[in-house]
Amino acid sequence: MADGSAAETIFAVATGAGRAGVAIMRLSGPAAATACRQLTGAAPPPPRQAVLRRLREPGTGAPIDQALLLWFPAPASLTGEDVLEFQVHGSRGVLAVLADSLAGLPGLRPAEPGEFARRAFRNGRLDLTAAEGLADLIAAETGAQLRQALRQLDGELGRLYESWRTRLLAALARLEAEIDFAPEEAGVPAGLAAALRPDLEALAAAVAAHLADAGRGERLRAGLQVAIVGPPNAGKSSLLNLLARRDVAIVAATPGTTRDLLEVPLDLAGLPVTLIDTAGLRPAADPVEAEGIRRARARASAADLRLVLLDGARPDWPAGLAPELLPGALLAVNKVDLGQVERPASLAGRPVLALSCRTGEGLPELLEQLQARAAALLADGSGPVLTRARHRSALQATHAALARLAAMPADSELALQAE
C-alpha cells in the first residue's frame, strides 16, 4: 500500500454510465484544491457547503458546465484526503470534456478501479470488512442484500472482530507476563494462565457459534440457487417463465427441448434468488441430451434448494425422478387443470403442491413456500454474519488455535504457541 500513489490526485465519475440529469466527478488528493482553482478561478468552497460555479477548460477558458461544488478537506473525508466533488449535468459530452480537462492538469490522473476505497482503507477511514461491505452495497440487487451490506459498511462486523482481537491480545499479554516475570516481580499475580481459561473458552464458544451459521450470510451475498428439476414436459420452462414474468426459456411439447442450464435472477420478496431451469430427467440415447441431463443432476445436487416439478398429466409422474434429489426438495405437481391428480404412494407423507402453469392455480402457494424456504436459508439481519470465505477461513484458524490451547495443561509455556 505504501507505493507513493498518495502523492497523486485521482479522479473518476462516481455515478453510473449513460445519460442522466446529474453526474458526479470526484477528486481525491493533494492537488484537488488546485484543480478547483484551475477550473473555476476560485478557491474551494467552505467545507460541506454546496456552491454553484461555472466550470471552464484550463488554458482556453471555454465553458464546460454549471456545477455544484462540494469540498471535503482532509482528514474528514471519504478517503482521508482532500476530496472535491463536481456535480454536473450527466451528459457524455460534459463528462468527457471535464475528464480531459482534469487529465491535462499536473499531478492528476484517472483513478484505478477501487482506488478511492483503497485510499480510504489505507488512511484508516474504512477497515477491510467495511470496504468489503461497500463493495457488497454497490453490488446489492435486493433489499436483504442491501441491509446486510449496509450493516457491514457501518462497521458492525468489524467491531465484533475487533472486540475478539482485543480479548486475545489481552490474554496474550498476560500469558507473556507470567512467563517473563516471577510471581514476586513487578506485582505479577500467580496463575494468570489458569485464570484466563474461562474467558478464552467463552471466546471459543462465541467464535464457534458465529461459524455455525450454515453459510447464511455468504448465501445472501451471492444469492440463493434454486434448481427446477423433474421429468421432460413437466412444465419446468413454463414455470421459469411464469416466475420470471418474461419469456426466458423456449417452451415446446417436444421432450428434451431444454438441453443446457438457464439461470434467471429473481427478487423474491427482497430475497436474492437465482432460478435454474434444467434438462428433463430421463434415460437419453442422444449424447447432447445426455450431457444436459448430467449437468442438470450435478447442478441440482449443488443447489441450495431444489424445486421438483412433476407432470400431473401422466399417471406415472414420479418416473425417472432421481431419488437423491428428493430429500429437502420442494415438491409440486403441474397441469392440475387437466383433472384430479392423485398423490402416488411413493410420495405418501410428503407435501406436494398442486400447480397449473397455464391458469396460475397454486402459484401464490408455491411462492409462499419458496419465500419461507429462502428466508430459512438466508441471513435474517439479527446480527453480524460471515459474508466471505476469507472471514470463515480466518475464524476457523482462530477457533482451532483456541482448541489447541484448551487441550494444554494450564501451566504450559506452550500456550503462547497455541495462540
Protein Blocks (a to p, Z undefined) as FASTA:
>chain_A
ZZolmmpccdddfbdedjdfbdcdddedjklmmmmmmmnopacddehiacddddddehjl
pafbdcdddddddfbbfkopacddddddfbfklmmmmmmmmmmpghiacddehklmmmmm
mnopacfklmmmmmmmmmpcbfklmmmmmmmmnommmmmmmmmmmmmmmmmmmmmmmmmp
cfkgghiaehklmmmmmmmmmmmmmmmmmmmnnommmmmmnopadddeddehiommmmmm
mmnopafbccdfbghkambdcdddddeehiacdddddddddddfblklmmmmmmmmmmmm
mpmbdcddddfkbmklmgoiafklmgopacddehklnoccdddfklgoiacddddfknop
oklmmmmmmmmmmmmmpcehlaccdfbfklmmmmmmmmmmmmmmmmpcfklcklmmmZZ
